[in-house]
Amino acid sequence: MQKITREQLIDQASELLANGTVSTVLGWGAGEFGYDVTPTLFKTAEEMQNGFVFNDFCGANFSKYLVSKTKTLEGKLLVFLKPCDTYSFNQLLTEHRFDREKVYVVGIPCEGMADIAKVKEISGEGISSIASDGDRIVVTTLYADAPVKIDARNVLAERCIHCKSKKHVAYDTLLGEEGDVVASARFDEVTRLESMTPDERFAFWQNELSKCIRCNACRDACPACTCETCVFDNPKSGVENKSPSNSFEEQMFHIIRAFHVAGRCTDCGECARVCPQNIPLHLLNRKFIKDINTFYGEYQAGAEVGSRSPLTDYTTEDLEPSEIFVGRNEHA
Amino acid sequence: MQVTEYKPLIVAFCCNWCSYAGADLAGNNRLAYPADVKIIRVPCSCRVNPTFILRAFQRGADGVIICGCHPGDCHYTSGNYYTRRRMATLFSMLDFLGIERERTRVEWVSAAEGAKFAATMNEFAQKVAALGENKRLEDLRCKK
């Protein structure tokens, strides 16, 4: 389904490795299965020929890796960024989390990535091989006689269905064609929840959040969560447990997590992508984005380097906290 | 069996420069406000981290109110403007999760407004009492 091929990416990276522009490449490496693509560092073109992959499961946002990788690395690091990843890239630059001079960004177009959970719903478990064939994903499983062909558009990840931008906001070299900011319906689900009664909303979130196993994957993958010491690792925080002991802890964890990235979240959707329990965590972030847009004017984190997050800013005419529910769809 | 009347536990974060002095004035003027309001003094209303509010609910508070200087009167020039944005987004999120919106509140009380402080606390305590115990954000481990 992707318009750009693995070979094009390898050629581009090999050229930059050969002429000494970059010393290392951060790319997608083959995992144990065809779909669990793993972020990997490549030092040579040969290594890339052997281990580099690019397919419909290359969803990982590499921006966060730059924080730790550029610290110790000699020379420049080449990184492949999809349009949504470039927003996180800019946001991290805004927060001075890494040195721009140590990174060489190759912007790559993205046609939307697939969600393996959705693929498995159609193909069943026991996937032995997975490949792309034009617009389709061909899945061979241990239990089916013939390979299952799935239309890639039917298994798009949630965040890709509501893709907000095909435009790269940061790059050194761009492969393929530059896209544009897309009008998306990403706030529709938030609006739907807002129109429920508080009891329904509470039931909805209790149902979702009680699935949480506190693996902290949402925090670990989030490009906005780059504190070296995290509040959730503090044994005195009251929410440090590795498994939630009751419903309060689940809620508290998720409220704090979402609030810590409020105003800085670029809505890249990594939190929901990595969640092993498929909790729609991006809805919490989108709620904050929607509120910030409504209360303080449209703001897209990461759209430009150096922009000021609305929560670290103010005007004297801001809305009072008592006024936020005025005119809202009332059920309470 | 003795039946005790339900009394809500309310945590009030008061800024040192205005609202805490306002509470003091209310006391000096012998203005009554519920004894269930527990005041926590903070240097500025913007010192109140959203986790403080969640923490108060965890420890059994039924309502949390944040009091600070009127916008424009902050001792540190702009602290309460940040509070205003922060609390607006936090309260909206709590409402989104289905937590009763009457359990949280921000009120600006100056050092001269002892009467306003007492009236605000009376009104807030009444509203919270009407809601009853905080069941949705309680932590059973913290129950005595």
Interface residues (C-beta under 8 A of the other chain):
Chain A: V190 L193 E194 P198 D199 E200 R201 F202 A203 F204 W205 Q206 V231 S237 G238 S245 N246 F248 E249 Q251 M252 I255 I256 A258 F259 A262 L284 K287 F288 D291 I292 F295 Y296 P310 L311 T312 D313 Y314 T315 T316 D318 L319 E320 P321 S322 I324 F325 A332
Chain B: P50 T51 L54 R55 Q58 P71 G72 S78 Y81 Y82 R84 R85 R86 M87 A88 T89 L90 F91 S92 M93 L94 D95 F96 L97 G98 I99 E100 R101 T104 R105 V106 R136 L137 E138 D139 L140 R141
